[in-house]
Amino acid sequence: MIRILIVDDEKIERNGIKFLLKQMNLELEIFEAVNGLKALDVLKEEKIDILLTDIKMPFMDGIELIQEVVKSWTDIKIIIFSGYGEFEYARMAMKSGVSNYILKPVDPQEFFTSMEKTLKEIEDEKLGQELKEKEKTYLKEHALLSLVMGVPGNDIEDEAESFVDKEEFKNYHYMMLIEFCRDFFGVKAADFTEVLNRTIDIDYQYLNISQQQCVLLFNEEDIDRRRLAGDIINRINNTYKEKCYISVSEYFDDKTPLAKVYEVLEGLMENRFYVLEDKIFLQNDKSEDNDFDELEDDKLMKKIKQDIKLKDMFGLRQHFDQLCKKYQSKKNFSQVYVKFIFSNLLKDIYEILPENESKQLNGEISKLYKATEFTTVIEILQHGIEKMEENFTVNPQTAHKEIETVKQYIYANYNKEISVEMLAEKVYMAPSYLSHIFKKETGQNLSKFIKSLRMEKAKEMLEESHNKIVNISYAVGYPNVSYFCQSFREYFGVSPQQYRKQGETND
């Protein structure tokens, strides 16, 4: 809504201007003043966009008013009314920064023309300011994302120096990594930041990493990490019916590189593949060990059974050790109960072994029940786990082959939805193990590899074809064009449109 102040000592003149303004069918809020002094009172209380003022008025005339306005309210557009005998006044006013002047008696068409010109100036300035703010936001996000990804800080700060305050990079003290099980961002989360805003009541900076990951940075000195992460998980589940995992850093200062913090959170996030019930992982959580020690039998057993079913040796080893520590730390469990628990696990292990191995189950069960020490029970189970490893762990040569298979599939299907679980099924591995050996083999995690490939393919298409941006977005696996443009800008520092224009200019 445009807010207009009409200043004229004659009421009939003010009413005439109001009548003309109503003819323009605009959303306006109109204020009035009988002289320059009264007008200043209004300006001090109200945000005015356009000042319409007469020249000759008592107490403070239009020229004096204009001189005060241009000193204190530089963004106000000024239009003056003057008679033929006041031309010199009008010329003085124009030198003072007046947008336009209209001769009295007011000609309606001249009035409409002057107003339309002034309104367009306001609209253009507002659009320019919005574009400038957006550019500043994109540059800040690109700079922060590059720091999180490990680009040297000085290079980034120099690149964004004219738009971003360098000190902003030093004000963050907590980082949160949110990860989904499949492609989420750009598929159904166009309003994700709006959902976060309804959940988070403190300032934060959002950065998208890939279609499965995003990072939040907080500048608060102290936050309740588990409560905040839990609130976000609940909001995501209620809004999108999607499962996600969150890892949260401990407090860090401006001397800690953001890339180092992100690396720690990625390591914590790997727990999601074998700690299925836990969705929140806190760096240096002092209560974590106690939580694991006090897990109920059925909860920990479900984890181990899941590990056996998925042939997830990493998870199985970890959860089996937890189970052993649970019973070793307590002296009030009966031998019969402990042997029953461990014999059930042994049955699950031998059921998935080859037939020649599974025939040994009865003998192992008999040995387990005859054991007189708990360490013997543990040794029997560990022997069964070792058999699983002999049959299902991938050797280095096979691992290289399987990673190449995964990479070839990604190369051929980067334009489709891809998840770790889907890739793991194709090479008959547990998702956690595939993620582990892929990073070990290639030096980067799967989500980064997929995003990098998609971005490079998009760049090639922009350079080598005249396809529309929307077509390129779909062609590289981004059904949401806005999200594609945002990801491209974050990755390369410019939008797809700007990148194409730069290429055409160079040509």
ROGU-7178 format. One record per residue (C-alpha): x, y, z; residue in three letters. Coordinates in Angstrom, 1 decimal. Layout:
N
(r (X; Y; Z); 'ala')
...
***
This chain:
507
(r (0.0; 0.0; 0.0); 'met')
(r (1.3; 3.5; -1.0); 'ile')
(r (1.2; 6.1; 1.7); 'arg')
(r (0.7; 9.7; 0.5); 'ile')
(r (0.9; 13.0; 2.4); 'leu')
(r (-1.0; 16.0; 0.8); 'ile')
(r (0.2; 19.4; 2.1); 'val')
(r (-1.9; 22.5; 1.2); 'asp')
(r (-3.4; 25.3; 3.3); 'asp')
(r (-6.6; 25.2; 1.2); 'glu')
(r (-9.0; 22.4; 2.0); 'lys')
(r (-10.7; 22.6; -1.4); 'ile')
(r (-7.3; 21.9; -3.0); 'glu')
(r (-6.6; 18.9; -0.8); 'arg')
(r (-10.0; 17.5; -1.6); 'asn')
(r (-9.4; 17.9; -5.3); 'gly')
(r (-6.1; 16.0; -5.1); 'ile')
(r (-7.8; 13.2; -3.0); 'lys')
(r (-10.6; 13.0; -5.7); 'phe')
(r (-8.0; 12.5; -8.5); 'leu')
(r (-6.1; 9.9; -6.5); 'leu')
(r (-9.3; 7.9; -6.0); 'lys')
(r (-9.8; 7.9; -9.8); 'gln')
(r (-6.5; 5.9; -10.1); 'met')
(r (-8.0; 2.8; -8.3); 'asn')
(r (-4.9; 2.2; -6.2); 'leu')
(r (-4.4; 0.9; -2.7); 'glu')
(r (-3.6; 4.2; -0.9); 'leu')
(r (-3.4; 5.6; 2.6); 'glu')
(r (-3.8; 9.4; 2.5); 'ile')
(r (-2.6; 11.8; 5.1); 'phe')
(r (-3.2; 15.6; 5.1); 'glu')
(r (-1.4; 18.7; 6.6); 'ala')
(r (-2.3; 22.4; 6.2); 'val')
(r (1.4; 23.7; 6.2); 'asn')
(r (5.0; 22.6; 6.3); 'gly')
(r (5.2; 22.5; 10.2); 'leu')
(r (2.2; 20.2; 10.4); 'lys')
(r (3.6; 18.1; 7.6); 'ala')
(r (6.8; 17.5; 9.6); 'leu')
(r (4.7; 16.3; 12.5); 'asp')
(r (3.1; 13.7; 10.3); 'val')
(r (6.4; 12.6; 8.8); 'leu')
(r (7.8; 12.0; 12.2); 'lys')
(r (5.0; 9.6; 13.1); 'glu')
(r (4.2; 7.9; 9.7); 'glu')
(r (6.1; 6.2; 7.0); 'lys')
(r (5.3; 8.3; 3.8); 'ile')
(r (6.1; 7.2; 0.3); 'asp')
(r (5.0; 10.3; -1.7); 'ile')
(r (4.8; 13.9; -0.6); 'leu')
(r (2.4; 16.2; -2.6); 'leu')
(r (2.9; 19.8; -1.5); 'thr')
(r (1.9; 23.3; -2.5); 'asp')
(r (4.6; 26.0; -2.4); 'ile')
(r (2.9; 29.0; -0.8); 'lys')
(r (1.7; 28.2; 2.7); 'met')
(r (1.8; 30.0; 6.1); 'pro')
(r (4.3; 29.2; 8.9); 'phe')
(r (6.5; 27.0; 6.7); 'met')
(r (6.2; 27.1; 2.9); 'asp')
(r (6.8; 24.2; 0.5); 'gly')
(r (10.4; 25.1; -0.3); 'ile')
(r (11.3; 25.0; 3.4); 'glu')
(r (9.4; 21.8; 3.9); 'leu')
(r (11.3; 20.2; 1.0); 'ile')
(r (14.6; 21.2; 2.3); 'gln')
(r (13.8; 19.5; 5.7); 'glu')
(r (12.5; 16.4; 4.0); 'val')
(r (15.5; 15.8; 1.7); 'val')
(r (17.8; 16.0; 4.8); 'lys')
(r (15.9; 13.4; 6.9); 'ser')
(r (13.7; 11.3; 4.6); 'trp')
(r (15.8; 10.6; 1.5); 'thr')
(r (13.6; 7.9; 0.2); 'asp')
(r (10.4; 10.0; -0.1); 'ile')
(r (9.3; 11.0; -3.6); 'lys')
(r (8.2; 14.7; -3.8); 'ile')
(r (5.8; 16.3; -6.2); 'ile')
(r (5.0; 20.0; -5.9); 'ile')
(r (2.1; 22.2; -7.1); 'phe')
(r (2.9; 25.7; -8.4); 'ser')
(r (1.1; 28.4; -10.3); 'gly')
(r (2.6; 30.2; -13.4); 'tyr')
(r (3.8; 33.0; -11.3); 'gly')
(r (5.8; 30.6; -9.0); 'glu')
(r (8.1; 29.2; -11.7); 'phe')
(r (11.3; 30.3; -9.9); 'glu')
(r (10.1; 28.5; -6.7); 'tyr')
(r (9.5; 25.4; -8.8); 'ala')
(r (13.0; 25.6; -10.3); 'arg')
(r (14.5; 25.9; -6.8); 'met')
(r (12.5; 22.9; -5.6); 'ala')
(r (13.6; 20.8; -8.6); 'met')
(r (17.2; 21.4; -7.6); 'lys')
(r (16.5; 20.2; -4.1); 'ser')
(r (15.5; 16.7; -5.3); 'gly')
(r (11.8; 17.1; -6.2); 'val')
(r (10.6; 14.2; -8.5); 'ser')
(r (8.2; 16.4; -10.5); 'asn')
(r (6.0; 19.5; -10.4); 'tyr')
(r (2.4; 20.1; -11.5); 'ile')
(r (1.1; 23.5; -12.6); 'leu')
(r (-2.1; 24.9; -11.0); 'lys')
(r (-4.9; 24.6; -11.8); 'pro')
(r (-4.2; 20.9; -11.8); 'val')
(r (-4.8; 19.2; -15.1); 'asp')
(r (-6.1; 15.6; -14.4); 'pro')
(r (-4.1; 14.0; -17.2); 'gln')
(r (-0.9; 15.7; -16.2); 'glu')
(r (-1.5; 14.6; -12.6); 'phe')
(r (-2.1; 11.0; -13.6); 'phe')
(r (1.1; 11.0; -15.7); 'thr')
(r (3.2; 12.4; -12.9); 'ser')
(r (1.8; 10.0; -10.4); 'met')
(r (2.3; 7.0; -12.7); 'glu')
(r (5.9; 8.0; -13.3); 'lys')
(r (6.6; 8.4; -9.5); 'thr')
(r (4.9; 5.1; -8.7); 'leu')
(r (7.0; 3.3; -11.2); 'lys')
(r (10.2; 4.9; -9.7); 'glu')
(r (9.1; 3.5; -6.3); 'ile')
(r (8.4; 0.1; -7.7); 'glu')
(r (11.7; -0.1; -9.5); 'asp')
(r (13.6; 1.0; -6.4); 'glu')
(r (11.8; -1.6; -4.3); 'lys')
(r (12.5; -4.3; -6.8); 'leu')
(r (16.2; -3.3; -7.0); 'gly')
(r (16.5; -3.4; -3.2); 'gln')
(r (14.9; -6.8; -3.1); 'glu')
(r (17.2; -8.2; -5.7); 'leu')
(r (20.2; -6.7; -3.9); 'lys')
(r (19.1; -8.4; -0.6); 'glu')
(r (18.6; -11.7; -2.4); 'lys')
(r (22.0; -11.4; -4.0); 'glu')
(r (23.5; -10.7; -0.6); 'lys')
(r (21.7; -13.7; 0.9); 'thr')
(r (22.9; -16.0; -1.9); 'tyr')
(r (26.5; -14.8; -1.6); 'leu')
(r (26.4; -15.3; 2.2); 'lys')
(r (25.0; -18.8; 1.8); 'glu')
(r (27.5; -19.7; -0.9); 'his')
(r (30.4; -18.4; 1.2); 'ala')
(r (29.3; -20.3; 4.3); 'leu')
(r (28.6; -23.5; 2.3); 'leu')
(r (32.1; -23.3; 0.9); 'ser')
(r (33.6; -22.9; 4.4); 'leu')
(r (31.6; -25.9; 5.6); 'val')
(r (32.9; -27.9; 2.5); 'met')
(r (36.5; -26.9; 3.3); 'gly')
(r (37.3; -24.0; 0.9); 'val')
(r (40.0; -21.8; 2.4); 'pro')
(r (38.3; -19.0; 4.5); 'gly')
(r (40.3; -16.1; 3.1); 'asn')
(r (39.3; -16.8; -0.4); 'asp')
(r (35.6; -16.9; 0.5); 'ile')
(r (35.8; -13.7; 2.7); 'glu')
(r (37.5; -11.8; -0.1); 'asp')
(r (34.9; -13.0; -2.6); 'glu')
(r (32.0; -11.8; -0.5); 'ala')
(r (33.7; -8.8; 1.2); 'glu')
(r (31.6; -6.1; -0.5); 'ser')
(r (28.3; -7.9; 0.4); 'phe')
(r (28.9; -9.8; 3.7); 'val')
(r (30.3; -8.7; 7.0); 'asp')
(r (33.3; -11.0; 7.7); 'lys')
(r (32.4; -11.0; 11.4); 'glu')
(r (29.3; -12.9; 10.5); 'glu')
(r (31.4; -16.0; 9.7); 'phe')
(r (32.7; -16.0; 13.3); 'lys')
(r (29.5; -15.8; 15.2); 'asn')
(r (28.3; -19.4; 15.0); 'tyr')
(r (28.7; -21.7; 18.0); 'his')
(r (26.6; -24.8; 17.1); 'tyr')
(r (26.1; -26.8; 13.9); 'met')
(r (23.2; -29.3; 13.2); 'met')
(r (23.3; -31.8; 10.4); 'leu')
(r (19.9; -33.1; 9.2); 'ile')
(r (19.9; -36.2; 7.0); 'glu')
(r (17.0; -38.0; 5.3); 'phe')
(r (17.0; -41.6; 4.1); 'cys')
(r (16.2; -40.7; 0.5); 'arg')
(r (16.0; -37.6; -1.8); 'asp')
(r (13.9; -35.1; 0.1); 'phe')
(r (15.0; -31.5; -0.6); 'phe')
(r (13.7; -30.4; -4.0); 'gly')
(r (11.1; -33.2; -4.2); 'val')
(r (8.6; -32.2; -1.5); 'lys')
(r (10.3; -29.7; 0.8); 'ala')
(r (9.9; -26.3; -1.1); 'ala')
(r (8.6; -24.8; 2.2); 'asp')
(r (11.1; -26.5; 4.5); 'phe')
(r (12.5; -23.2; 5.9); 'thr')
(r (9.0; -22.1; 6.7); 'glu')
(r (8.4; -25.3; 8.6); 'val')
(r (11.7; -24.8; 10.5); 'leu')
(r (10.7; -21.2; 11.4); 'asn')
(r (7.5; -22.6; 13.1); 'arg')
(r (9.8; -24.8; 15.2); 'thr')
(r (12.9; -22.9; 16.0); 'ile')
(r (12.5; -19.8; 18.1); 'asp')
(r (16.2; -18.6; 17.9); 'ile')
(r (18.2; -17.2; 15.0); 'asp')
(r (19.8; -19.7; 12.7); 'tyr')
(r (21.3; -20.0; 9.2); 'gln')
(r (20.1; -22.7; 6.8); 'tyr')
(r (22.4; -24.3; 4.2); 'leu')
(r (21.4; -27.0; 1.8); 'asn')
(r (24.1; -29.7; 1.2); 'ile')
(r (22.4; -32.1; -1.0); 'ser')
(r (19.0; -33.6; -1.7); 'gln')
(r (19.3; -35.6; 1.5); 'gln')
(r (21.3; -33.3; 3.8); 'gln')
(r (21.1; -29.8; 5.2); 'cys')
(r (23.0; -27.9; 7.9); 'val')
(r (21.8; -25.4; 10.4); 'leu')
(r (24.2; -22.9; 12.1); 'leu')
(r (23.3; -21.2; 15.4); 'phe')
(r (24.9; -18.2; 17.0); 'asn')
(r (23.4; -18.8; 20.5); 'glu')
(r (26.0; -19.3; 23.3); 'glu')
(r (23.9; -22.1; 24.9); 'asp')
(r (21.1; -24.3; 23.4); 'ile')
(r (19.3; -27.4; 24.6); 'asp')
(r (20.6; -29.6; 21.8); 'arg')
(r (18.5; -32.7; 22.4); 'arg')
(r (15.2; -30.8; 22.9); 'arg')
(r (15.8; -28.7; 19.8); 'leu')
(r (16.7; -31.7; 17.6); 'ala')
(r (13.7; -33.6; 19.0); 'gly')
(r (11.3; -30.7; 18.2); 'asp')
(r (12.6; -30.6; 14.6); 'ile')
(r (12.2; -34.3; 14.1); 'ile')
(r (8.7; -34.2; 15.4); 'asn')
(r (7.8; -31.3; 13.2); 'arg')
(r (9.2; -33.0; 10.1); 'ile')
(r (7.4; -36.2; 10.9); 'asn')
(r (4.1; -34.4; 11.4); 'asn')
(r (4.4; -32.3; 8.3); 'thr')
(r (6.0; -34.6; 5.8); 'tyr')
(r (5.6; -38.1; 7.3); 'lys')
(r (9.4; -38.5; 6.6); 'glu')
(r (12.0; -40.1; 8.8); 'lys')
(r (15.2; -38.1; 9.4); 'cys')
(r (18.3; -38.2; 11.6); 'tyr')
(r (20.1; -35.3; 13.3); 'ile')
(r (23.6; -34.9; 14.6); 'ser')
(r (24.5; -31.9; 16.7); 'val')
(r (27.9; -30.5; 17.5); 'ser')
(r (29.1; -29.4; 20.9); 'glu')
(r (29.9; -25.7; 21.4); 'tyr')
(r (32.7; -24.3; 19.2); 'phe')
(r (34.3; -20.9; 18.9); 'asp')
(r (35.5; -18.8; 16.0); 'asp')
(r (38.9; -20.6; 15.9); 'lys')
(r (37.2; -23.9; 15.0); 'thr')
(r (36.9; -24.4; 11.2); 'pro')
(r (33.3; -25.1; 10.1); 'leu')
(r (34.6; -27.9; 7.8); 'ala')
(r (36.0; -29.7; 10.8); 'lys')
(r (32.7; -29.4; 12.7); 'val')
(r (30.9; -30.7; 9.7); 'tyr')
(r (33.3; -33.7; 9.4); 'glu')
(r (32.6; -34.6; 13.0); 'val')
(r (28.8; -34.5; 12.4); 'leu')
(r (29.1; -36.7; 9.3); 'glu')
(r (31.0; -39.2; 11.4); 'gly')
(r (28.2; -39.1; 14.0); 'leu')
(r (25.6; -39.5; 11.3); 'met')
(r (27.0; -42.8; 10.3); 'glu')
(r (25.5; -44.2; 13.5); 'asn')
(r (22.1; -44.0; 11.9); 'arg')
(r (22.7; -47.1; 9.8); 'phe')
(r (23.2; -49.4; 12.8); 'tyr')
(r (21.5; -47.6; 15.7); 'val')
(r (18.0; -47.8; 14.1); 'leu')
(r (15.9; -46.5; 17.0); 'glu')
(r (18.1; -43.5; 17.7); 'asp')
(r (17.5; -40.4; 15.5); 'lys')
(r (19.6; -37.9; 17.5); 'ile')
(r (23.4; -38.0; 17.9); 'phe')
(r (25.1; -35.4; 20.1); 'leu')
(r (28.8; -34.8; 20.0); 'gln')
(r (30.4; -35.7; 23.3); 'asn')
(r (27.0; -36.5; 24.9); 'asp')
(r (27.9; -37.5; 28.4); 'lys')
(r (24.5; -39.3; 28.9); 'ser')
(r (25.0; -41.4; 25.8); 'glu')
(r (26.9; -44.3; 27.5); 'asp')
(r (24.4; -44.5; 30.3); 'asn')
(r (21.5; -44.6; 27.8); 'asp')
(r (23.0; -47.5; 26.0); 'phe')
(r (23.8; -49.4; 29.2); 'asp')
(r (20.2; -49.1; 30.3); 'glu')
(r (18.5; -50.2; 27.1); 'leu')
(r (15.9; -52.8; 27.7); 'glu')
(r (16.6; -56.3; 26.5); 'asp')
(r (14.0; -56.4; 23.7); 'asp')
(r (15.2; -53.0; 22.2); 'lys')
(r (18.8; -54.1; 22.0); 'leu')
(r (17.8; -57.5; 20.7); 'met')
(r (15.8; -56.0; 17.9); 'lys')
(r (18.9; -54.0; 16.9); 'lys')
(r (21.0; -57.1; 16.8); 'ile')
(r (18.4; -59.1; 14.9); 'lys')
(r (18.2; -56.3; 12.4); 'gln')
(r (22.0; -56.3; 12.0); 'asp')
(r (22.0; -60.1; 11.4); 'ile')
(r (19.2; -59.8; 8.8); 'lys')
(r (21.0; -57.0; 6.9); 'leu')
(r (24.4; -58.7; 7.4); 'lys')
(r (25.6; -55.4; 8.8); 'asp')
(r (28.8; -56.5; 10.5); 'met')
(r (29.6; -53.0; 11.9); 'phe')
(r (26.3; -52.7; 13.6); 'gly')
(r (26.3; -56.3; 14.8); 'leu')
(r (29.8; -56.0; 16.4); 'arg')
(r (28.8; -52.7; 18.2); 'gln')
(r (25.4; -53.9; 19.5); 'his')
(r (26.8; -57.3; 20.5); 'phe')
(r (29.5; -55.6; 22.6); 'asp')
(r (26.8; -53.5; 24.2); 'gln')
(r (24.8; -56.6; 25.1); 'leu')
(r (27.9; -58.2; 26.6); 'cys')
(r (28.7; -55.2; 28.7); 'lys')
(r (25.1; -55.0; 29.9); 'lys')
(r (25.3; -58.5; 31.4); 'tyr')
(r (28.9; -58.2; 32.5); 'gln')
(r (28.1; -55.1; 34.5); 'ser')
(r (25.1; -56.7; 36.3); 'lys')
(r (25.3; -59.7; 38.6); 'lys')
(r (21.6; -60.3; 39.2); 'asn')
(r (20.8; -62.1; 35.9); 'phe')
(r (20.3; -65.9; 36.1); 'ser')
(r (22.5; -68.1; 34.0); 'gln')
(r (19.4; -69.7; 32.4); 'val')
(r (18.1; -66.3; 31.2); 'tyr')
(r (21.4; -65.2; 29.8); 'val')
(r (21.9; -68.5; 27.9); 'lys')
(r (18.4; -68.3; 26.5); 'phe')
(r (19.0; -64.7; 25.2); 'ile')
(r (22.3; -65.7; 23.6); 'phe')
(r (21.1; -69.0; 22.2); 'ser')
(r (18.3; -67.2; 20.3); 'asn')
(r (20.9; -64.9; 18.7); 'leu')
(r (23.0; -67.9; 17.8); 'leu')
(r (20.0; -69.4; 16.0); 'lys')
(r (19.4; -66.2; 14.0); 'asp')
(r (23.1; -66.2; 12.9); 'ile')
(r (23.2; -69.9; 11.8); 'tyr')
(r (19.9; -69.5; 9.9); 'glu')
(r (21.5; -67.2; 7.4); 'ile')
(r (24.7; -69.2; 7.0); 'leu')
(r (25.2; -71.7; 4.2); 'pro')
(r (23.7; -75.2; 4.8); 'glu')
(r (27.0; -76.9; 5.6); 'asn')
(r (27.6; -74.3; 8.3); 'glu')
(r (24.1; -74.3; 9.7); 'ser')
(r (24.4; -78.1; 10.5); 'lys')
(r (26.7; -77.1; 13.4); 'gln')
(r (24.0; -75.2; 15.2); 'leu')
(r (22.9; -78.0; 17.6); 'asn')
(r (26.5; -78.7; 18.7); 'gly')
(r (27.1; -75.0; 19.4); 'glu')
(r (23.8; -74.6; 21.3); 'ile')
(r (24.8; -77.6; 23.4); 'ser')
(r (28.2; -76.1; 24.2); 'lys')
(r (26.5; -72.8; 25.1); 'leu')
(r (24.2; -74.4; 27.7); 'tyr')
(r (27.0; -76.4; 29.2); 'lys')
(r (29.2; -73.4; 29.7); 'ala')
(r (30.1; -72.6; 33.3); 'thr')
(r (31.5; -69.1; 32.6); 'glu')
(r (29.9; -66.1; 30.8); 'phe')
(r (33.1; -65.5; 28.8); 'thr')
(r (32.6; -68.9; 27.2); 'thr')
(r (29.1; -67.9; 26.0); 'val')
(r (30.6; -64.8; 24.5); 'ile')
(r (33.2; -66.8; 22.7); 'glu')
(r (30.6; -69.1; 21.1); 'ile')
(r (28.6; -66.1; 19.8); 'leu')
(r (31.8; -64.4; 18.5); 'gln')
(r (32.7; -67.6; 16.7); 'his')
(r (29.3; -67.5; 15.0); 'gly')
(r (29.8; -63.8; 14.1); 'ile')
(r (33.2; -64.7; 12.6); 'glu')
(r (31.5; -67.2; 10.4); 'lys')
(r (29.1; -64.5; 9.2); 'met')
(r (32.1; -62.3; 8.4); 'glu')
(r (33.8; -65.1; 6.4); 'glu')
(r (30.7; -65.6; 4.3); 'asn')
(r (29.4; -62.1; 3.9); 'phe')
(r (32.2; -59.5; 4.3); 'thr')
(r (33.4; -58.1; 1.0); 'val')
(r (37.1; -58.5; 0.3); 'asn')
(r (39.0; -55.4; -1.2); 'pro')
(r (38.9; -56.7; -4.7); 'gln')
(r (35.2; -57.3; -4.6); 'thr')
(r (34.7; -54.0; -2.8); 'ala')
(r (36.3; -52.1; -5.7); 'his')
(r (34.1; -54.0; -8.2); 'lys')
(r (30.9; -53.2; -6.2); 'glu')
(r (31.8; -49.5; -5.9); 'ile')
(r (32.4; -49.3; -9.6); 'glu')
(r (28.9; -50.9; -10.1); 'thr')
(r (27.4; -48.3; -7.9); 'val')
(r (29.2; -45.5; -9.6); 'lys')
(r (28.1; -46.8; -13.1); 'gln')
(r (24.5; -47.0; -11.9); 'tyr')
(r (24.7; -43.4; -10.6); 'ile')
(r (26.2; -42.2; -13.9); 'tyr')
(r (23.4; -43.9; -15.9); 'ala')
(r (20.5; -42.8; -13.5); 'asn')
(r (21.5; -39.4; -12.0); 'tyr')
(r (18.3; -38.0; -13.4); 'asn')
(r (16.2; -40.3; -11.2); 'lys')
(r (15.7; -40.5; -7.4); 'glu')
(r (18.6; -42.4; -5.8); 'ile')
(r (19.0; -43.5; -2.2); 'ser')
(r (21.7; -45.4; -0.3); 'val')
(r (19.2; -48.1; 0.5); 'glu')
(r (18.4; -48.6; -3.2); 'met')
(r (22.1; -48.7; -4.2); 'leu')
(r (22.8; -51.2; -1.4); 'ala')
(r (20.2; -53.6; -2.6); 'glu')
(r (21.8; -53.6; -6.1); 'lys')
(r (25.1; -54.8; -4.8); 'val')
(r (23.7; -57.0; -1.9); 'tyr')
(r (25.3; -54.9; 0.9); 'met')
(r (24.0; -53.3; 4.1); 'ala')
(r (23.5; -49.6; 3.6); 'pro')
(r (26.0; -48.8; 6.4); 'ser')
(r (28.7; -51.0; 4.9); 'tyr')
(r (28.2; -49.6; 1.4); 'leu')
(r (28.5; -46.0; 2.7); 'ser')
(r (31.6; -47.0; 4.6); 'his')
(r (33.5; -48.6; 1.7); 'ile')
(r (32.3; -46.0; -0.8); 'phe')
(r (33.8; -43.2; 1.2); 'lys')
(r (36.9; -45.3; 1.8); 'lys')
(r (37.2; -46.1; -1.9); 'glu')
(r (36.4; -42.6; -3.3); 'thr')
(r (37.1; -40.2; -0.5); 'gly')
(r (33.6; -38.7; -0.4); 'gln')
(r (30.2; -39.8; 0.7); 'asn')
(r (27.5; -40.9; -1.6); 'leu')
(r (25.2; -37.8; -1.4); 'ser')
(r (28.1; -35.5; -2.2); 'lys')
(r (29.1; -37.7; -5.2); 'phe')
(r (25.6; -37.7; -6.6); 'ile')
(r (25.2; -33.9; -6.1); 'lys')
(r (28.6; -33.2; -7.7); 'ser')
(r (27.7; -35.3; -10.7); 'leu')
(r (24.3; -33.7; -11.2); 'arg')
(r (25.8; -30.2; -10.9); 'met')
(r (28.5; -30.9; -13.4); 'glu')
(r (26.0; -32.4; -15.9); 'lys')
(r (23.9; -29.3; -15.5); 'ala')
(r (26.9; -27.1; -16.2); 'lys')
(r (27.6; -29.1; -19.4); 'glu')
(r (24.1; -28.7; -20.6); 'met')
(r (24.1; -25.0; -20.0); 'leu')
(r (27.4; -24.7; -21.9); 'glu')
(r (26.6; -27.0; -24.8); 'glu')
(r (22.8; -26.6; -25.4); 'ser')
(r (20.0; -24.1; -25.5); 'his')
(r (17.7; -26.2; -23.4); 'asn')
(r (15.4; -24.3; -21.0); 'lys')
(r (16.5; -24.2; -17.4); 'ile')
(r (13.4; -26.2; -16.4); 'val')
(r (14.3; -29.0; -18.8); 'asn')
(r (17.9; -29.1; -17.5); 'ile')
(r (16.6; -29.3; -14.0); 'ser')
(r (14.5; -32.4; -14.8); 'tyr')
(r (17.3; -33.9; -16.8); 'ala')
(r (19.7; -33.9; -13.9); 'val')
(r (17.3; -35.3; -11.3); 'gly')
(r (15.7; -32.1; -9.8); 'tyr')
(r (11.9; -32.1; -10.3); 'pro')
(r (11.7; -28.9; -8.3); 'asn')
(r (13.2; -26.1; -10.5); 'val')
(r (13.5; -23.5; -7.7); 'ser')
(r (15.5; -26.0; -5.6); 'tyr')
(r (17.7; -26.8; -8.6); 'phe')
(r (18.5; -23.1; -9.2); 'cys')
(r (19.2; -22.7; -5.5); 'gln')
(r (21.5; -25.8; -5.4); 'ser')
(r (23.3; -24.6; -8.6); 'phe')
(r (23.9; -21.2; -7.1); 'arg')
(r (25.2; -22.7; -3.9); 'glu')
(r (27.5; -25.0; -5.8); 'tyr')
(r (28.9; -22.6; -8.4); 'phe')
(r (28.2; -19.2; -6.8); 'gly')
(r (26.0; -18.0; -9.6); 'val')
(r (22.5; -18.9; -10.9); 'ser')
(r (22.1; -21.2; -14.0); 'pro')
(r (20.8; -18.1; -15.9); 'gln')
(r (23.9; -16.1; -14.9); 'gln')
(r (26.2; -18.9; -15.7); 'tyr')
(r (24.7; -19.2; -19.2); 'arg')
(r (25.0; -15.5; -19.8); 'lys')
(r (28.6; -15.5; -18.7); 'gln')
(r (29.3; -18.2; -21.2); 'gly')
(r (27.6; -16.3; -24.0); 'glu')
(r (29.5; -13.2; -23.1); 'thr')
(r (32.8; -15.0; -23.2); 'asn')
(r (31.9; -16.5; -26.6); 'asp')
***
